[in-house]
Structure formats: structure tokens, C-alpha cells
Amino acid sequence: MDLGLRDKVAIVTGGGSNIGRAITLALAEEGAKVAVAEIDREAGERVTTLAREMGAPDALLLPCDVTDREQVEAMVKQVLARWGAVHVLVNNVGWDRLCLFLEDSWEDMEKKVRLNLWSVINCCRAVLPHMIEAGGGAIVNIGSDAGRMGEYREAVYSACKGGVIALTKALAREYGRYNVRVNCVCPGVTIPQTEEEVGSYSMWRGATEVARFAAPEMRERIIRAYPLRRLATPQEVAKAVVFLASDAASFITGQTLSVSGGYTMM
Ligand SMILES: NC(=O)c1ccc[n+]([C@@H]2O[C@H](COP(=O)([O-])OP(=O)(O)OC[C@H]3O[C@@H](n4cnc5c(N)ncnc54)[C@H](O)[C@@H]3O)[C@@H](O)[C@H]2O)c1
């Protein structure tokens, strides 16, 4: 099936690590021009080089903190200056640190809101006027099953991801008339496969609570809750994102798709 992504322009936020990296490379394989909006220059450089090798007609690292509105506006301007359009936006940046709500620090709670929710709002605000003017586009937001379920030790993260799902639906309603589709993909636990896939700013880096998911006993425990009895690869999440970003999903908007081996069914 031709997904119609050849020569389309796609922005992937946080494209330097794990899921974002897989999304960037999957879009490159489809022949899209990819802009990686990344705070981690080194990881961003690595993935854009690889994207070109894998078939992207052009790939660009745009160093950017997506929690900063002005930087996001400037990043989108750079994409428009180079390629004249933005057909696809993938809001992938997110961050978590697991702990009970009452034990969370104000600093971390604010960081969670900035990285998981404000980043998505900022990028949608910057890109939507151009998509409307151009006659359409596709936005794929990366949510989480935590946003559908409300996960233990992930209260603020769950709230933000629930917000991303609601934002997805609201924007789909408001801008569908301009042929802008907005969908959300909710990965289950998706552990980076190799060291090379983990950026320096990744929540999987170091001895974090999130990184503990990669420990074999923890992995086993999570797998038991998944009907497919295994965890996703980042590439499996990327496939769902590429589909929703593509013409193959031309009549799909406002939807939330879990890629979590059946962990949630709703
Ligand atoms: N991996 C999982 O198990 C899992 C599960 C459910 C949902 N998710 C969601 O999927 C998305 C990707 O997760 P991941 O595991 O690949 O994360 P990751 O931490 O490995 O990668 C995040 C990327 O975002 C970049 N980044 C961080 N702050 C930034 C900023 N301010 N501006 C620009 N770039 C910034 C980092 O440099 C990194 O490359 C997130 O939204 C996450 O919440 C992940």
C-alpha cells in the first residue's frame, strides 16, 4: 500500500531517542522529509544522518526546546523556509518520573506538565495555521495508556496524557473542516532495544524509576498484564504513527489508538 508520504514534510518532536527515533526513521523509509525538533543535538544529528541513509530525501535537525513557545515558532519557521510546508506533526516529546502523587516535588510536577502537555499545545498552535492555509495536514500526538487508565505512581503524567487525548479530540472537531486530522497513539511500556537508541535526555537514561522497567523481573511482571505477553518495540509504535499520519488514514480523526498488546481495550 502506498501511504502517500513521499516528499511530504514531517516534524517529529523528540525524534532523537527510542520511540521518536523509530518514528523519524519509519517516516524516512516512507520517503518523507523529516525535521527532528530536539533538545539533544547529538542524538538529533545521529538520527537525521540515519534518516537520510534510510531514504529521506532530506532530513534536518532543529535544536529546540518544545516547552518554549518562541523556540517552537522559530523551529516551524525554519521548516517552512526550507521546505515551504508542514504536512505532518508528530508530538512525541514526553517525560515521567514515577512516584506517588503526595511525594512528587512541585518542580517535577511542573516539568511533567511542561513536557507532556505544554509541548503539545505549543507545537499545535505553531503548526495549525499553516496546515489550515495549505488545505490540510495530519497531527499525531503521542499519549499513553496512563492517560486512559490513570496509572499508579503516575498521577500528574496520567493527567497530562489524558489532557493530550482530550486536546486531540477537541482539535479534531475544530479543524476537521480544514482537512486537518488529529489522532493520538498510546504506547504501552516500550523499552529501548539498544544503547544507541537512547538519547542523553531520555527518561530511560541512568538509574531512573522508568529505566527499572527494563530489569528482567520488572519486564516479566509487566508482560503478564499484556494479552500478547510481550512488550512493544519502538518500531511497532512507529508503524501506527506512520499509518495515522498518512493518506491511508484519510477518514480517521479524533481517535486514540493504543499500541500496547491489548493492555487497554476501550
Ligand atoms: N517508552 C514508553 O514506555 C512509553 C509508554 C507510553 C508513552 N510513552 C510516550 O512516548 C513518548 C516517547 O517516549 P520515549 O520512551 O521514546 O522517551 P525518551 O525519553 O526516550 O525520548 C524523549 C526525547 O525527547 C527529547 N526531549 C526531551 N525534552 C525535550 C524538549 N524540551 N524539547 C525537545 N526535545 C526534548 C529527548 O532529548 C529525547 O530524545 C513520550 O511522550 C512518552 O510519554 C512512552
PDBQT file of the ligand as one rigid body, heavy atoms in Angstrom, charges set to zero:
ROOT
HETATM    1  N1  LIG A 301       8.560   4.347  26.264  1.00  0.00    +0.000 N 
HETATM    2  C1  LIG A 301       7.427   4.050  26.883  1.00  0.00    +0.000 C 
HETATM    3  O1  LIG A 301       7.311   3.028  27.600  1.00  0.00    +0.000 OA
HETATM    4  C2  LIG A 301       6.229   4.937  26.737  1.00  0.00    +0.000 A 
HETATM    5  C3  LIG A 301       4.974   4.470  27.150  1.00  0.00    +0.000 A 
HETATM    6  C4  LIG A 301       3.864   5.288  26.990  1.00  0.00    +0.000 A 
HETATM    7  C5  LIG A 301       4.012   6.545  26.421  1.00  0.00    +0.000 A 
HETATM    8  N2  LIG A 301       5.247   6.974  26.044  1.00  0.00    +0.000 N 
HETATM    9  C6  LIG A 301       5.379   8.297  25.460  1.00  0.00    +0.000 C 
HETATM   10  O2  LIG A 301       6.085   8.186  24.245  1.00  0.00    +0.000 OA
HETATM   11  C7  LIG A 301       6.871   9.354  24.022  1.00  0.00    +0.000 C 
HETATM   12  C8  LIG A 301       8.313   8.977  23.763  1.00  0.00    +0.000 C 
HETATM   13  O3  LIG A 301       8.807   8.195  24.839  1.00  0.00    +0.000 OA
HETATM   14  P1  LIG A 301      10.293   7.634  24.838  1.00  0.00    +0.000 P 
HETATM   15  O4  LIG A 301      10.342   6.472  25.750  1.00  0.00    +0.000 OA
HETATM   16  O5  LIG A 301      10.749   7.475  23.455  1.00  0.00    +0.000 OA
HETATM   17  O6  LIG A 301      11.046   8.886  25.537  1.00  0.00    +0.000 OA
HETATM   18  P2  LIG A 301      12.610   9.274  25.628  1.00  0.00    +0.000 P 
HETATM   19  O7  LIG A 301      12.752   9.924  26.970  1.00  0.00    +0.000 OA
HETATM   20  O8  LIG A 301      13.486   8.106  25.301  1.00  0.00    +0.000 OA
HETATM   21  O9  LIG A 301      12.785  10.364  24.469  1.00  0.00    +0.000 OA
HETATM   22  C9  LIG A 301      12.271  11.651  24.575  1.00  0.00    +0.000 C 
HETATM   23  C10 LIG A 301      13.001  12.535  23.576  1.00  0.00    +0.000 C 
HETATM   24  O10 LIG A 301      12.527  13.882  23.756  1.00  0.00    +0.000 OA
HETATM   25  C11 LIG A 301      13.650  14.767  23.778  1.00  0.00    +0.000 C 
HETATM   26  N3  LIG A 301      13.296  15.938  24.594  1.00  0.00    +0.000 N 
HETATM   27  C12 LIG A 301      13.173  15.979  25.935  1.00  0.00    +0.000 A 
HETATM   28  N4  LIG A 301      12.850  17.212  26.332  1.00  0.00    +0.000 NA
HETATM   29  C13 LIG A 301      12.746  17.963  25.221  1.00  0.00    +0.000 A 
HETATM   30  C14 LIG A 301      12.415  19.317  24.974  1.00  0.00    +0.000 A 
HETATM   31  N5  LIG A 301      12.111  20.144  25.995  1.00  0.00    +0.000 N 
HETATM   32  N6  LIG A 301      12.403  19.776  23.713  1.00  0.00    +0.000 NA
HETATM   33  C15 LIG A 301      12.718  18.944  22.661  1.00  0.00    +0.000 A 
HETATM   34  N7  LIG A 301      13.040  17.632  22.834  1.00  0.00    +0.000 NA
HETATM   35  C16 LIG A 301      13.047  17.159  24.094  1.00  0.00    +0.000 A 
HETATM   36  C17 LIG A 301      14.774  13.963  24.399  1.00  0.00    +0.000 C 
HETATM   37  O11 LIG A 301      16.049  14.503  24.090  1.00  0.00    +0.000 OA
HETATM   38  C18 LIG A 301      14.532  12.584  23.803  1.00  0.00    +0.000 C 
HETATM   39  O12 LIG A 301      15.194  12.461  22.580  1.00  0.00    +0.000 OA
HETATM   40  C19 LIG A 301       6.651  10.236  25.244  1.00  0.00    +0.000 C 
HETATM   41  O13 LIG A 301       5.622  11.165  25.001  1.00  0.00    +0.000 OA
HETATM   42  C20 LIG A 301       6.207   9.252  26.302  1.00  0.00    +0.000 C 
HETATM   43  O14 LIG A 301       5.452   9.845  27.322  1.00  0.00    +0.000 OA
HETATM   44  C21 LIG A 301       6.359   6.195  26.192  1.00  0.00    +0.000 A 
ENDROOT
TORSDOF 0
